Amino acid sequence: MGTWDPGILGRVRIDPNRPSPARVYDAFLGGTHNFAVDRSVASRIVELVPEMGALARANRAFLRRVVRWAVARGVRQFIDLGSGIPAEGNVHEVALAADPAVRVAYVDVDPTAVLYARHLLTDEPHTVVVQGDLRDARSVLNDPDLLTLIDLGRPVGILMFAVLHFIPDGPVLDALLRDYREAVAPGSVMAVSHASGGLHPDAMARVADLYSRTGTPFVPRDQARLAALFDGWELVEPGVVHGADWHPEPADEPLDVAAASLMLAGVGLRP
Ligand SMILES: C[S@@+](CC[C@H](N)C(=O)[O-])C[C@H]1O[C@@H](n2cnc3c(N)ncnc32)[C@H](O)[C@@H]1O
């Protein structure tokens, strides 16, 4: 991806002294859309969990496999919630390579992510970028820009990659899951990747503590808890598994067992 463009940055208020999950994740992926404060948090997390970069890449590989899988089973539109700063293999690139009629709505709460996505996608008519909080599903799904591309009367892919672990258990999480599920047509899919304590529960607890000190809750969940988020969806085989084990492909970067255990993933089908 490109580097910081001061002309673009000047258009929104971004606090370079406050770390953001979007920019920290960009740093894990080796991107350049992050500040020193983000790199500092990222490097402290990598000290605790050295596999974090490989894990972020495995998450992007899961994204690519799920999108191809969904297009192959007829899903032609996607809402990517917590889409992040654009990185290699964005949803629309993967989906459009499989079917040129696909449409993608990117949604993120972070102004940096939204700004760069809009900048990169200016000339891409099959995409729209919405600044929104996925916790407010009704506002997201009624966004006029999103509705220019997405027809909720037809199957849609609701994508939540590496984002639900920033939302604690409670009524807000329950309501958002219910609202997205109830809003989408039968044949829709919900794909989730999610941090887990895996084989390093103590290290992940310290990562959670680090995030919370930067103002971001971080809630790794286990397999049973993640499976429960799919209430009302039919879990697609092989169910909730380590992300690297969800329909793996020979081209995937190998991941050792301990690293793989830190990310869980699953896909649900709306009956
Ligand atoms: C770890 S990044 C993941 C990016 C991308 N989904 C991926 O998996 O490669 C998490 C993203 O979720 C966004 N995010 C966190 N909370 C959010 C919320 N409540 N609503 C929308 N986006 C949110 C962050 O701004 C960040 O861009």
PDBQT file of the ligand as one rigid body, heavy atoms in Angstrom, charges set to zero:
ROOT
HETATM    1  C1  LIG A 301      -7.918  -5.521  13.766  1.00  0.00    +0.000 C 
HETATM    2  S1  LIG A 301      -8.656  -4.446  12.571  1.00  0.00    +0.000 S 
HETATM    3  C2  LIG A 301      -9.269  -5.636  11.400  1.00  0.00    +0.000 C 
HETATM    4  C3  LIG A 301      -9.366  -5.082   9.985  1.00  0.00    +0.000 C 
HETATM    5  C4  LIG A 301      -9.944  -6.071   8.966  1.00  0.00    +0.000 C 
HETATM    6  N1  LIG A 301     -11.307  -6.429   9.296  1.00  0.00    +0.000 N 
HETATM    7  C5  LIG A 301      -9.117  -7.324   8.878  1.00  0.00    +0.000 C 
HETATM    8  O1  LIG A 301      -9.500  -8.336   9.483  1.00  0.00    +0.000 OA
HETATM    9  O2  LIG A 301      -8.087  -7.345   8.225  1.00  0.00    +0.000 OA
HETATM   10  C6  LIG A 301     -10.157  -4.003  13.414  1.00  0.00    +0.000 C 
HETATM   11  C7  LIG A 301     -10.922  -2.881  12.752  1.00  0.00    +0.000 C 
HETATM   12  O3  LIG A 301     -12.204  -2.771  13.358  1.00  0.00    +0.000 OA
HETATM   13  C8  LIG A 301     -12.507  -1.399  13.504  1.00  0.00    +0.000 C 
HETATM   14  N2  LIG A 301     -13.512  -1.271  14.572  1.00  0.00    +0.000 N 
HETATM   15  C9  LIG A 301     -13.340  -1.489  15.902  1.00  0.00    +0.000 A 
HETATM   16  N3  LIG A 301     -14.492  -1.261  16.546  1.00  0.00    +0.000 NA
HETATM   17  C10 LIG A 301     -15.409  -0.907  15.604  1.00  0.00    +0.000 A 
HETATM   18  C11 LIG A 301     -16.792  -0.537  15.656  1.00  0.00    +0.000 A 
HETATM   19  N4  LIG A 301     -17.442  -0.500  16.805  1.00  0.00    +0.000 N 
HETATM   20  N5  LIG A 301     -17.411  -0.235  14.496  1.00  0.00    +0.000 NA
HETATM   21  C12 LIG A 301     -16.745  -0.267  13.312  1.00  0.00    +0.000 A 
HETATM   22  N6  LIG A 301     -15.437  -0.587  13.213  1.00  0.00    +0.000 NA
HETATM   23  C13 LIG A 301     -14.781  -0.906  14.346  1.00  0.00    +0.000 A 
HETATM   24  C14 LIG A 301     -11.195  -0.745  13.827  1.00  0.00    +0.000 C 
HETATM   25  O4  LIG A 301     -11.231   0.637  13.544  1.00  0.00    +0.000 OA
HETATM   26  C15 LIG A 301     -10.273  -1.515  12.891  1.00  0.00    +0.000 C 
HETATM   27  O5  LIG A 301     -10.169  -0.898  11.654  1.00  0.00    +0.000 OA
ENDROOT
TORSDOF 0
